[in-house]
């Protein structure tokens, strides 16, 4: 593969942290380039069963692997003050130079409501996220220059301080978005874009808006990373692949916004309404590695630089072996 990286999405919602780290190391041995892990406080549904602390797991991944890694994504807006996320990211980048990136999103009630704050409508959540990015950028820039910085904004305050542990090069900040307005702001204020699998025409629209924002800020969008997380279900039979999707990742078949739902048990009730046809156009379910390869290649052709794959079943070792042998070597940019 040239100019295309295929990484492993370590699902901390499904696997004990020691398993997630072991699978990450196994994936690298089979040709996967890096690791993405989301900052969740709870799993989507109780069946998934886990939700470990992402920064601890990423540190262990850094020790066990050699590729890139990052939280894809964390929300520096409710559970976390942006300064704490900046410190965590800077420390990780100092420990593993050139390998760590910081993925940021606007948050979901499933994880963020636990601190008991008012859960606002999407526009406020997005505004909070971009103010948080502003603080993180200020901290990275000032700290590398050996200076203190302060901030007083609509949502956050930061007293005069700096990050005392910094890497030589600041981590890149990638913004998670699925909407055009946020994509344009991400182009202006961040280093790159993260999104999830969607119709190609929708993603093309995101790329266009992201590019508009980047150019407004005097940046070259072609040089900025575009990152994709792709959920899929592979197993040795089509029937098993479908069962894995229905049982392990029913949230992948829910065709409605999920950011306001607070409990895995609420998701569990909604999962009872998910039918096999609900996954169509949202997730490939097949026992044929070449079907998956063709689907992934469509996104590579669209212009993604890094694609992190999540197989929704528990059959991680078998899937890593098959994809490392039959899929990854055939993908190209």
C-alpha positions in Angstrom: 0.0 0.0 0.0 1.3 3.5 -0.8 0.1 6.6 1.0 -2.7 4.6 2.6 -2.7 3.3 6.2 -5.2 0.7 7.4 -5.4 0.6 11.2 -7.2 -1.4 13.8 -10.1 0.0 15.8 -9.8 -1.3 19.3 -13.3 -1.4 20.7 -13.0 -0.8 24.4 -16.8 -1.1 24.6 -16.5 -4.8 23.7 -13.2 -6.1 25.1 -11.3 -6.0 28.4 -8.4 -3.6 28.2 -5.8 -6.4 28.3 -7.6 -8.1 25.4 -7.8 -4.8 23.4 -4.1 -4.2 23.8 -3.3 -7.8 22.8 -5.5 -7.5 19.7 -3.9 -4.2 18.8 -0.4 -5.8 19.0 -1.7 -8.8 17.0 -3.1 -6.5 14.3 0.2 -4.8 13.9 1.9 -8.1 13.4 -0.5 -8.8 10.6 0.0 -5.5 8.8 -2.3 -3.1 10.4 -0.6 0.3 10.7 -2.0 1.9 13.9 -4.8 1.9 16.5 -7.9 4.0 17.2 -9.8 3.7 20.4 -12.8 5.7 21.5 -13.2 7.5 24.9 -16.3 5.9 26.2 -17.6 5.8 29.8 -20.3 3.2 28.9 -20.8 0.6 26.2 -23.6 1.1 23.6 -25.5 -1.9 24.8 -25.0 -4.0 28.0 -24.0 -7.1 25.9 -20.8 -5.3 24.8 -19.9 -5.4 28.4 -16.8 -3.1 28.8 -15.7 0.5 28.8 -12.2 1.0 30.1 -10.3 4.3 30.4 -8.9 5.1 27.0 -5.8 7.0 28.0 -4.5 4.0 30.1 -5.2 1.6 27.2 -3.5 3.9 24.7 -0.4 4.1 26.9 -0.2 0.3 26.9 -0.8 0.2 23.1 2.1 2.6 22.8 4.4 0.2 24.7 3.2 -2.9 22.7 3.2 -1.5 19.2 5.2 0.8 16.9 2.5 2.5 14.8 0.3 5.5 15.3 -2.5 5.7 17.8 -5.1 8.1 19.2 -8.4 8.5 20.9 -10.9 8.5 18.1 -12.6 10.4 19.7 -12.7 12.2 23.0 -15.0 15.0 24.0 -13.1 17.8 25.9 -16.4 19.5 26.8 -18.2 17.9 29.7 -16.4 15.1 31.6 -13.1 16.8 30.7 -11.9 20.4 30.9 -10.0 21.0 27.6 -6.8 21.6 29.6 -6.9 18.1 31.0 -7.3 16.6 27.5 -4.4 18.8 26.3 -2.2 17.5 29.1 -3.1 13.9 28.5 -2.4 14.3 24.7 0.8 16.2 25.2 2.1 13.6 27.7 1.3 10.8 25.3 3.0 12.5 22.4 6.1 13.1 24.6 6.3 9.5 25.5 5.8 8.2 21.9 7.1 10.9 19.6 5.5 11.1 16.2 3.0 8.4 16.9 0.1 10.0 18.8 -2.8 12.0 17.4 -5.7 13.6 19.2 -9.2 13.0 17.9 -11.9 15.3 19.2 -15.7 15.2 19.0 -18.7 17.1 20.4 -19.8 14.2 22.7 -22.7 11.9 23.3 -25.0 11.9 26.3 -24.2 8.2 26.8 -20.8 9.2 28.1 -21.1 12.9 29.1 -24.3 13.1 31.1 -22.7 11.2 34.0 -21.3 14.4 35.5 -24.8 15.7 35.9 -24.6 18.8 33.7 -27.3 20.1 31.4 -27.1 18.3 28.1 -27.5 21.0 25.4 -28.7 20.9 21.9 -26.3 20.1 19.0 -25.3 23.7 18.2 -24.1 24.4 21.7 -22.3 21.1 21.8 -20.5 22.0 18.6 -19.6 25.5 19.8 -18.3 24.0 23.1 -16.1 21.6 21.1 -14.5 24.4 19.0 -13.9 26.6 22.0 -12.2 23.6 23.6 -10.0 23.1 20.5 -9.1 26.8 20.7 -7.9 26.2 24.3 -6.0 23.1 23.4 -4.3 24.9 20.5 -3.4 27.8 22.7 -1.9 25.5 25.3 0.1 23.5 22.7 1.5 26.7 21.1 2.3 28.6 24.2 3.8 25.6 26.0 6.2 24.9 23.1 7.2 28.6 23.2 7.8 28.3 27.0 5.0 30.7 27.9 1.9 30.7 30.0 -1.6 31.2 28.4 -5.0 32.1 29.7 -8.5 31.9 28.3 -11.9 33.4 29.1 -14.7 32.3 26.7 -18.4 31.6 26.5 -18.0 28.1 28.1 -14.6 27.8 29.7 -12.0 29.7 31.7 -8.3 28.9 31.9 -6.1 30.7 34.4 -2.5 31.5 33.4 -0.6 28.2 33.0 1.2 26.1 30.5 1.9 22.3 29.9 5.2 21.5 31.5 5.6 18.2 29.7 5.5 18.7 25.9 6.7 16.8 22.9 9.0 18.5 20.4 6.2 18.5 17.9 2.6 19.0 19.0 0.0 16.3 18.4 -2.2 16.8 15.4 -5.8 17.6 16.2 -8.4 15.7 14.2 -12.1 16.7 14.4 -14.9 14.1 14.1 -17.8 15.3 12.0 -20.6 14.0 9.9 -22.1 17.4 9.0 -21.0 20.1 6.5 -21.1 23.1 8.8 -18.9 21.4 11.4 -16.6 20.1 8.6 -16.0 23.7 7.4 -15.1 24.9 10.9 -12.9 21.8 11.3 -11.0 22.8 8.2 -10.3 26.3 9.7 -9.5 25.2 13.3 -8.0 21.7 13.2 -5.3 19.7 11.5 -7.5 17.0 9.9 -10.9 15.3 9.7 -12.4 12.1 11.2 -15.6 10.6 10.0 -17.4 7.3 9.8 -18.7 5.2 6.9 -21.5 6.9 5.0 -22.6 7.2 1.3 -19.8 8.4 -0.8 -21.6 11.5 -2.0 -22.2 12.6 1.6 -18.5 12.2 2.4 -17.5 14.1 -0.8 -19.6 16.9 0.5 -17.8 16.9 3.8 -14.4 16.9 2.1 -15.5 19.9 0.0 -16.7 21.9 3.1 -13.5 20.9 5.0 -11.4 22.1 2.1 -13.3 25.4 2.0 -12.6 26.0 5.7 -8.9 25.0 5.3 -8.4 27.4 2.4 -10.0 30.2 4.3 -7.4 29.7 7.0 -4.6 29.7 4.5 -4.0 25.9 4.7 -3.7 23.3 2.0 -6.5 20.7 2.5 -4.7 18.2 0.3 -2.0 18.0 2.9 -4.3 17.5 5.9 -5.2 14.0 7.1 -8.6 12.6 6.3 -9.4 9.7 8.7 -12.2 7.1 8.5 -13.5 4.6 11.0 -15.3 1.8 9.2 -17.5 -0.8 11.0 -17.9 -4.2 9.3 -18.9 -7.7 10.1 -16.8 -10.6 8.8 -17.1 -14.2 9.9 -16.5 -17.6 8.3 -20.1 -17.8 7.2 -22.6 -15.1 6.2 -25.0 -16.3 8.8 -22.4 -15.9 11.6 -21.5 -12.4 10.3 -25.1 -11.4 10.4 -25.6 -12.8 13.9 -22.5 -10.9 15.1 -23.9 -7.6 13.7 -27.3 -8.2 15.3 -26.1 -9.3 18.7 -22.8 -7.5 19.2 -23.3 -4.2 17.4 -27.0 -3.5 16.9 -26.3 0.2 17.3 -24.8 0.0 13.8 -28.3 -0.7 12.4 -30.0 2.2 14.2 -31.0 4.8 11.6 -31.5 7.7 13.9 -29.3 10.2 15.9 -28.0 8.6 19.0 -26.2 11.5 20.8 -29.1 12.2 23.2 -29.6 8.7 24.6 -28.2 8.3 28.1 -28.2 4.6 29.0 -27.0 1.3 27.5 -30.2 -0.2 28.7 -32.2 2.3 26.6 -30.1 1.2 23.6 -30.8 -2.4 24.5 -34.6 -1.8 24.2 -34.1 0.0 20.9 -31.9 -2.8 19.6 -35.0 -5.1 19.7 -36.4 -3.2 16.8 -33.3 -3.6 14.6 -33.7 -5.9 11.6 -31.1 -7.3 9.3 -32.1 -5.0 6.4 -31.4 -2.0 8.7 -27.7 -2.5 8.2 -27.9 -2.1 4.4 -25.9 0.9 3.2 -24.5 1.3 6.7 -22.2 -1.7 7.3 -21.0 -4.6 5.1 -21.9 -8.0 6.4 -20.2 -10.8 4.5 -18.0 -13.9 4.8 -16.2 -13.0 1.6 -13.0 -11.0 2.3 -13.1 -9.6 -1.3 -16.5 -8.0 -0.7 -15.0 -6.1 2.2 -11.9 -5.3 0.2 -13.9 -3.7 -2.5 -16.0 -1.7 0.0 -12.9 -0.4 1.8 -11.2 0.5 -1.5 -14.1 2.8 -2.5 -13.2 5.0 0.5 -9.5 4.9 -0.2 -10.3 6.0 -3.8 -12.3 8.9 -2.4 -9.2 10.3 -0.7 -8.9 8.9 2.8 -5.3 8.7 4.1 -6.0 6.4 7.1 -8.8 3.9 7.6 -9.3 2.1 10.9 -11.4 -1.1 10.7 -13.7 -2.5 13.3 -15.0 -6.0 13.0 -18.0 -6.1 15.2 -17.7 -9.8 16.2 -15.8 -11.4 19.0 -13.7 -13.3 16.4 -11.0 -10.7 16.4 -7.9 -13.0 16.0 -9.4 -14.9 13.1 -10.5 -11.7 11.4 -7.1 -10.1 11.9 -5.4 -13.1 10.3 -7.8 -13.2 7.3 -7.7 -9.5 6.6 -4.0 -9.3 7.1 -3.5 -12.0 4.5 -6.3 -11.4 2.0 -7.4 -7.8 2.3 -4.8 -5.4 3.4 -2.1 -6.3 0.8 -4.6 -5.6 -2.0 -5.7 -2.1 -0.8 -4.0 0.9 -2.4 -4.4 4.7 -2.7 
